[in-house]
Amino acid sequence: MKSEKKLNRPNLYDYLKVLALVTMLIDHIGYYLYPQYERLRLIWRIAFPIFLFLVGFSGSYKWRRDIPLIGFFLWWFMKLSCKYFWIWMDVNLNILIAITLSRWCLFIIDKYRKPRVIIPFCIAFLLLHTHLKPILEYWSLSFFFTLWWRTARYYKQYFHLWIFAFLGLFIYSIYVFKFWYIEENTLMADILITLFFIVYLLFFALSKENIPLHINKWWDKFILWFSKHALAFYVIHIVILYFLCLYKFGFLNKIFS
């Protein structure tokens, strides 16, 4: 892939990253502030594959110390505060740790590009899946999504196989949200599969060409700014929503009482 300086930006890659940030924000608003409206979290099914697709597709394995450090900081911050406030919240090693682990694995796979390297990695993550689930956010799915998306860079003829990733994620969503229990849930399933299909087409377009998408000067700057500061956006919105959650449910009263 061309270096960032040579790319005509903002481009499809940037827009996909911003789309992932927006859908992630909607998901987290539902998770922290409106847990009773679980279907707000349907949008997570869109944000997650986009993020992991971009990680695998970018091909950049430059070591960034800030990503795992921030990931561990957020984990410890939430873990300790949950114990202090006596609240129950699933606090796994977050997506930043999953991304770091996935990038490290893909770096080794790309370095050797031999079945005797790739196959053991796949088997290991399959065997570790149930054990990773209570520890790592998104579990082994992070590795497999980045691996599948990485094939788009070198083996474009296998793009059609990606549909199985979306199919698996859709089936998992049906299981989590129990679409078959209520008649209205059929609409939710239809919406979700439509969104998956749209994202699938966007991935297909990116695998062909990372086309520039210019609209006007100010909008382009807005998109590019969010694309370049995705990590900062992630950290800031998590911290803000977490404290809003504590405030909404009365846990902050413990500090001032």
QUIJO-V572991 format. One record per backbone hydrogen bond with DSSP energy under -0.5 kcal/mol. NH is the residue of the N-H (numbers start at 1). CO is the residue of the C=O. If there is no record, write none. Layout:
# QUIJO-V572991
nh=<NH/NH>
co=<CO/CO>
This chain:
# QUIJO-V572991
nh=<6/7/9/12/15/16/17/18/19/20/21/22/23/24/25/26/27/28/29/30/31/32/33/34/34/37/38/40/41/42/43/44/45/46/47/48/50/51/52/53/54/55/56/57/58/59/61/65/67/68/69/70/71/72/73/74/75/76/77/78/79/80/81/82/83/84/85/86/87/89/91/92/93/97/98/99/100/101/102/103/104/105/106/107/108/109/110/111/112/113/117/118/119/121/122/123/124/125/126/127/128/129/129/132/133/135/136/137/139/141/142/142/144/145/146/147/148/149/150/151/151/152/153/154/155/158/159/161/162/163/164/165/166/167/168/169/170/171/172/173/174/175/176/177/178/179/181/185/186/187/188/189/190/191/192/193/194/195/196/197/198/199/200/201/202/203/204/205/206/207/208/209/211/213/220/221/222/223/224/225/226/227/228/229/230/233/234/235/236/237/238/239/240/241/242/243/244/245/246/247/248/249/250/251/252/253/254/255/256/257>
co=<3/3/7/211/11/12/13/14/15/16/17/18/19/20/21/22/23/24/25/26/27/28/29/29/30/34/36/37/38/39/40/41/42/43/43/44/46/47/48/49/50/51/52/53/54/55/59/63/64/64/65/66/67/68/69/70/71/72/73/74/75/76/77/78/79/80/81/82/82/87/89/90/135/94/94/95/96/97/98/99/100/101/102/103/104/105/106/107/108/109/114/114/115/117/118/119/120/121/122/123/124/125/126/128/129/132/132/93/136/138/138/139/140/141/142/143/144/145/146/147/148/149/150/150/151/155/156/158/159/160/161/162/162/163/164/165/166/167/168/169/170/171/172/173/174/174/178/182/183/184/184/185/186/187/188/189/190/191/192/193/194/195/196/197/198/199/200/201/202/203/204/205/209/10/216/217/218/219/220/221/222/223/224/225/227/229/230/231/232/233/234/235/236/237/238/239/240/241/242/243/244/245/247/246/246/250/251/252/252/253>
